[in-house]
Amino acid sequence: MHLSPVGEFAKETIDNLKRFYPYVNVCESEVMPNHIHLLLHLSEDAPTASHNHETVHTEQKRSGLSIVVSGLKRAITMYARSNDIPFDWQERYLDTIIRSAEQYSETQYYIRNNVAKWAEDKLNNANKSVNDGDTR
């Protein structure tokens, strides 16, 4: 996988996550052309953050994971913008709590082998047809 400048920055940022989030261990990671795979372990002392939404009058708690993901996305976005590189994120991310050694191994295997399967990946824009409804 040959990474773009944004991809290189993303990889470097992921490699340094523990510097900014000491409660995070990056177990596996892979930067793909249009998405990122991360297998993270958050320690028990991972913080939560509360936000008051004045217009809704509710308090929303953010998990340690959402704090890390939003910080990672913010850093990469700022890098792209400061270097005049067109870049955008998907609105959401998929997260799963791994509950067994078997599930951990399967996830680790998937991440490590994802690059080799990129040519067939459904997220690979080269595989999208004009009629599949994708408007990106």
QUIFEN-V328060 format. One record per residue. N is the residue number from 1. RES is the residue in one small letter. PSI is psi in radians with two decimals (999 if undefined). OMEGA is omega in radians with two decimals (999 if undefined). BURIAL is I if it has 9 or more other C-alpha atoms within 8 Angstrom, else O. Layout:
{{N/RES/PSI/OMEGA/BURIAL} {N/RES/PSI/OMEGA/BURIAL}}
//
This chain:
{{1/m/2.12/3.07/O} {2/h/2.04/-3.06/O} {3/l/2.51/3.02/I} {4/s/3.02/3.06/O} {5/p/-0.68/3.10/O} {6/v/-0.70/3.10/I} {7/g/-0.73/3.09/I} {8/e/-0.76/3.11/I} {9/f/-0.72/3.12/I} {10/a/-0.80/3.14/I} {11/k/-0.79/3.12/I} {12/e/-0.72/3.14/O} {13/t/-0.75/3.10/I} {14/i/-0.76/3.14/I} {15/d/-0.41/-3.11/O} {16/n/0.22/-3.10/O} {17/l/-0.70/-3.08/I} {18/k/-0.48/3.09/I} {19/r/-0.66/-3.08/O} {20/f/-0.45/-3.12/O} {21/y/1.48/-3.03/O} {22/p/-0.26/-3.14/O} {23/y/0.09/-3.09/I} {24/v/2.33/2.95/I} {25/n/2.22/3.08/I} {26/v/1.91/-3.12/I} {27/c/-0.67/3.09/O} {28/e/2.62/3.03/I} {29/s/2.64/3.05/I} {30/e/2.21/3.08/I} {31/v/2.09/3.14/I} {32/m/2.98/-3.11/I} {33/p/-0.53/-3.12/O} {34/n/0.30/3.04/O} {35/h/3.01/-3.11/O} {36/i/2.47/2.99/O} {37/h/2.30/3.08/I} {38/l/2.40/2.97/I} {39/l/1.86/-3.03/I} {40/l/2.57/2.97/I} {41/h/2.14/3.10/O} {42/l/2.26/3.14/I} {43/s/2.88/-3.11/O} {44/e/-0.44/-3.11/O} {45/d/0.31/3.08/O} {46/a/2.33/-3.07/I} {47/p/2.86/2.90/O} {48/t/2.66/3.13/I} {49/a/2.45/3.11/I} {50/s/2.48/3.10/O} {51/h/2.25/3.03/O} {52/n/2.22/3.07/O} {53/h/1.74/-3.02/I} {54/e/-0.63/-3.09/O} {55/t/-0.45/-3.10/O} {56/v/-0.32/-3.12/O} {57/h/0.69/3.05/O} {58/t/2.77/3.09/O} {59/e/2.28/3.14/O} {60/q/2.23/3.08/O} {61/k/2.34/3.09/O} {62/r/2.40/3.12/I} {63/s/2.88/3.05/I} {64/g/-0.63/3.12/I} {65/l/-0.80/-3.12/O} {66/s/-0.52/3.08/O} {67/i/-0.78/3.13/I} {68/v/-0.84/-3.10/I} {69/v/-0.77/-3.13/O} {70/s/-0.64/3.09/O} {71/g/-0.72/3.11/O} {72/l/-0.81/3.14/I} {73/k/-0.70/3.14/I} {74/r/-0.80/-3.12/O} {75/a/-0.77/-3.11/I} {76/i/-0.71/3.11/I} {77/t/-0.77/3.14/I} {78/m/-0.68/3.09/O} {79/y/-0.85/-3.12/I} {80/a/-0.81/-3.12/I} {81/r/-0.71/-3.11/I} {82/s/-0.30/3.11/O} {83/n/0.27/3.12/O} {84/d/0.75/3.11/O} {85/i/2.10/3.09/O} {86/p/2.25/-3.05/O} {87/f/2.50/3.08/O} {88/d/2.68/3.12/O} {89/w/2.75/2.89/O} {90/q/2.70/-3.08/O} {91/e/-0.59/-3.04/O} {92/r/3.01/3.03/O} {93/y/2.71/3.12/O} {94/l/2.22/3.07/O} {95/d/2.59/3.14/O} {96/t/2.39/3.03/O} {97/i/2.15/-3.13/O} {98/i/2.19/-3.00/O} {99/r/0.02/-3.13/O} {100/s/2.80/3.09/O} {101/a/-0.63/3.13/O} {102/e/-0.79/3.12/O} {103/q/-0.66/3.09/I} {104/y/-0.84/-3.14/I} {105/s/-0.74/3.12/O} {106/e/-0.74/-3.14/O} {107/t/-0.76/3.11/I} {108/q/-0.77/3.12/I} {109/y/-0.78/-3.14/O} {110/y/-0.82/-3.11/O} {111/i/-0.80/-3.11/I} {112/r/-0.53/-3.06/I} {113/n/0.06/-3.08/O} {114/n/-0.65/-3.12/O} {115/v/-0.74/-3.11/I} {116/a/-0.41/-3.11/O} {117/k/0.16/-3.04/O} {118/w/-0.66/-3.10/O} {119/a/-0.54/-3.14/O} {120/e/-0.04/-3.03/O} {121/d/2.39/3.13/O} {122/k/-0.34/3.11/O} {123/l/-0.11/3.11/O} {124/n/1.97/-3.09/I} {125/n/-0.40/3.10/O} {126/a/-0.35/-3.14/O} {127/n/-0.06/-3.08/I} {128/k/2.37/3.09/I} {129/s/2.88/3.14/O} {130/v/-0.51/-3.04/O} {131/n/0.12/-3.07/O} {132/d/0.05/3.06/O} {133/g/-0.02/3.14/O} {134/d/2.19/-3.09/O} {135/t/0.23/-3.13/O} {136/r/999/999/O}}
//
